[in-house]
Amino acid sequence: MESTEFTQFRKFLGKTQKEMAQLVGISLKAIHSYEQGWRTIPPHIERQLFFLASKKTGLKIKKCWIVNKCPKTRKVKCPAFEFDAGELCWFINGTICGGELQKNWQEKMVKCRKCEVLTPIFEEVINFSY
């Protein structure tokens, strides 16, 4: 996640820097560092921002296995299907997107940012005017 995206998410959530620090459990200085681009935004913070934004948008998101037309053999091996969390598949590690096991957050997000399960949330945040 880029520093400008972090700032967009914070503003979309309607939080000051101080409120965002409290919300995600980090220091105000860390928030400043993320927004200035001095520090890399850790995966657990990025993940939390996407989760909170997904809840605020109120968008109806299709289940990932429907979007990706997953065969039953793939669905039964995927934790998103196992926990009936197809609209939050991007949040869950170990999903099997495109037939490939997603091993870590960075690799996963490259694919997820192009997927129509996550893109509506991301677009709503980025296109939000404050």
Secondary structure as the mmCIF struct_conf table of DSSP 4:
data_model
#
loop_
_struct_conf.conf_type_id
_struct_conf.id
_struct_conf.beg_label_comp_id
_struct_conf.beg_label_asym_id
_struct_conf.beg_label_seq_id
_struct_conf.end_label_comp_id
_struct_conf.end_label_asym_id
_struct_conf.end_label_seq_id
HELX_RH_AL_P HELX_RH_AL_P1 SER A 3 PHE A 12
TURN_TY1_P TURN_TY1_P1 LEU A 13 GLY A 14
HELX_RH_AL_P HELX_RH_AL_P2 GLN A 17 VAL A 24
TURN_TY1_P TURN_TY1_P2 GLY A 25 GLY A 25
HELX_RH_AL_P HELX_RH_AL_P3 LEU A 28 GLN A 36
TURN_TY1_P TURN_TY1_P3 GLY A 37 GLY A 37
BEND BEND1 TRP A 38 ARG A 39
HELX_LH_PP_P HELX_LH_PP_P1 THR A 40 PRO A 42
HELX_RH_AL_P HELX_RH_AL_P4 PRO A 43 THR A 57
HELX_LH_PP_P HELX_LH_PP_P2 ILE A 61 LYS A 63
HELX_RH_AL_P HELX_RH_AL_P5 CYS A 64 VAL A 67
TURN_TY1_P TURN_TY1_P4 ASN A 68 LYS A 69
HELX_RH_AL_P HELX_RH_AL_P6 LYS A 72 LYS A 75
TURN_TY1_P TURN_TY1_P5 VAL A 76 LYS A 77
HELX_RH_AL_P HELX_RH_AL_P7 PRO A 79 GLU A 82
TURN_TY1_P TURN_TY1_P6 PHE A 83 ASP A 84
HELX_RH_3T_P HELX_RH_3T_P1 GLY A 86 PHE A 91
BEND BEND2 ILE A 92 ILE A 92
TURN_TY1_P TURN_TY1_P7 ASN A 93 GLY A 94
STRN STRN1 ILE A 96 CYS A 97
TURN_TY1_P TURN_TY1_P8 GLY A 98 GLY A 99
STRN STRN2 GLU A 100 LEU A 101
BEND BEND3 ASN A 104 ASN A 104
HELX_RH_AL_P HELX_RH_AL_P8 TRP A 105 CYS A 112
TURN_TY1_P TURN_TY1_P9 ARG A 113 LYS A 114
BEND BEND4 CYS A 115 CYS A 115
TURN_TY1_P TURN_TY1_P10 GLU A 116 LEU A 118
HELX_RH_AL_P HELX_RH_AL_P9 THR A 119 ILE A 126
TURN_TY1_P TURN_TY1_P11 ASN A 127 ASN A 127
#
